[in-house]
């Protein structure tokens, strides 16, 4: 078992920034079109963790993580998760991380390059731990940098200095430690 931790795009923050559509950290956690490198490298049983993007008014935080349950084609995801199909919200932002239409072609709202690389290995997760309540997010913002420095054994003044621009690979013990920290914040029993 290995894992990957990465930072979402600048400005994307579920509480104070732009809507985070990928990965989806809800009832059925998924990683759709983003990070084809991560989706290709990891397999069932591996773990994915994501850090909010940089915003000027608050610290970044580990939004959550999950275990990979399966990797499926995007067209299968389209059929299985209709609530995650790409669409526009009332505020104009996009939501949903399935970038194909009902025929498997590129959705008209999707502007990704390398479409063919982005429709394979749609990740379906299980065992989600996500910081989604205001008190959990606040604690996550306050603790993330210190926790990352401790777990990664690397100093830095921001998450990108600790995990790198493209993220970092995680070993089994690092995965367990991140999950235990998230469980502590959520008040989830071991």
C-alpha positions, 0 to 999 in steps of 0.5 A: 500500500502506498499513497499520494498527497497533493495540493489542488489548484490555487484559489480552490478552498471548500470554505473560503475559495472556489468550489473544489470539484475534483477530487469529490470528497462526499458520499462516494469519494472520487478522483475524476479528470484531474491528476491522471498521473496519480490515477495511473500510478495508484491501485486498489487499496492505495490512498489519496489525500488532498490539500486545499489550494492557496488563498490569501486569507487563510492557511491551507489544510488537508481537506481529506483522504480516502482509499481507492476501491476501484478504477473504472472508465469515465463512461462507466462513472457517468452511468454509475454516478449521475450526481457527479456529471460535469455541470454548471452551478447557479453561481457559474462555477463548474461541479462534477468530475465526470468529463464525458457525455452520455456517448463517451465524448468530451463534455462541452463544459470540459476544457482539459487537454489530453482528453483521452488520458483523462478518461481512464482510471476514474478513481472510486474511493472508500473509507473517506475521512474529510474535514467538512465541518467549520470546527474541523476545517479550522483545526485542520488549518491550524495543524496541517503544516506542523503535521505535514512537516512531522509526517514528511520529515521535511521543513517548510513554511507552506504545504507546497514546500513540504509536499512539493508542487506535484505532491509526494508519495506516501509510505504505509506508515505515513498514510496511517499517521495522516488517517489517525490525525484526520480521525482525531479531528473528526472525533472518529474512533480508531 
